Amino acid sequence: MFKYQKNLLLLMRLDKPIGIYLLFFPCAWGVLAATNSYSELIGNIFLILLFLIGSIIMRGAGCIVNDIFDKNLDKSVVRTKDRPIASGKIKVSEAVLFFCFLSGLGLLILLSLNLISIFIGLISFFLLVLYPLSKRVTYWPQLLLGITFNVGVLIGFSSVTGNLNFSLLCLYSAGIFWTLGYDTIYAIQDIEDDLKIGIKSTALLFKNKVRMWIFFFYSSMLIMLFIFGLLLNMSFYYFLGLFFIGLLLYRQVMQLNTNDPAVCLALFKSNQYIGLLLSCALLTNIIN
């Protein structure tokens, strides 16, 4: 029984929490962007914790639906052949039931929010299911992932304010460009296997120009964050945070080695610090 439970946790990728961080931080950005004072921040701590729990649940659900669709493909890829479904440790029927269970928990959390947040959340759920299929038909699955993973910006903000605005779309766009950059780096690991099994990605699309495109995506992210800061009249410390975020982003570009999957994985994982640093930059505008 313990071994089976362990496989369920592996199915959710709880042993690889980077995906949770990348899903959670945009939610935190949205809440922090909607918070105007220290007292409001204290009142929103429970909401932030709720989004953290939701990120754990929905990231797990996303991994499950991805593995269900990719069960045959995963068997042909060295990095994924030992995943619970591909290796036969978890049956597809069991994975579907577990997906439904996690989705139900996520729905309960979503229903505790206001109507606009619920509506956005339901749309993002369908995008979550579509993502594994997109890499079979387009070289831009990273774009769909960016739209899906960063929708937490919209949900986090609207859960506090009950509305959306133009400045928030700049923050959301920044998140999408961020995801396009880091997930392209992640996809470089699987270029050879993806070519064999017919999976598409921006890494395959850009080929030898991949570094230039990642530079473009990260630069676009910084521009969107800068515009967002100007529109909301952010403090000096917010813009100082952007400077350090820029240093970390361009470090990824400079250290990228498309021939070394280990380097690509390490650079991909370093994006957790980008998410944390931007959260801190938004926080300084509240407590300053």
Secondary structure, 3 states (H helix, E strand, C coil): CHHHHHHHHHHCCCCCCHHHHHHHHHHHHHHHHCCCCHHHHHHHHHHHHHHHHHHHHHHHHHHHHHHHHCHHHHCCCCCCCCCCCCCCCCCHHHHHHHHHHHHHHHHHHHCCCCHHHHHHHHHHHHHHHHHHHHCCCCCCHHHHHHHHHCHHHHHHHHHHHCCCCHHHHHHHHHHHHHHHHHHHHHHHCCHHHHHHHCCCCHHHHHHHHHHHHHHHHHHHHHHHHHHHHHHCCCCHHHHHHHHHHHHHHHHHHHHCCCCCHHHHHHHHHCHHHHHHHHHHHHHHHHHC
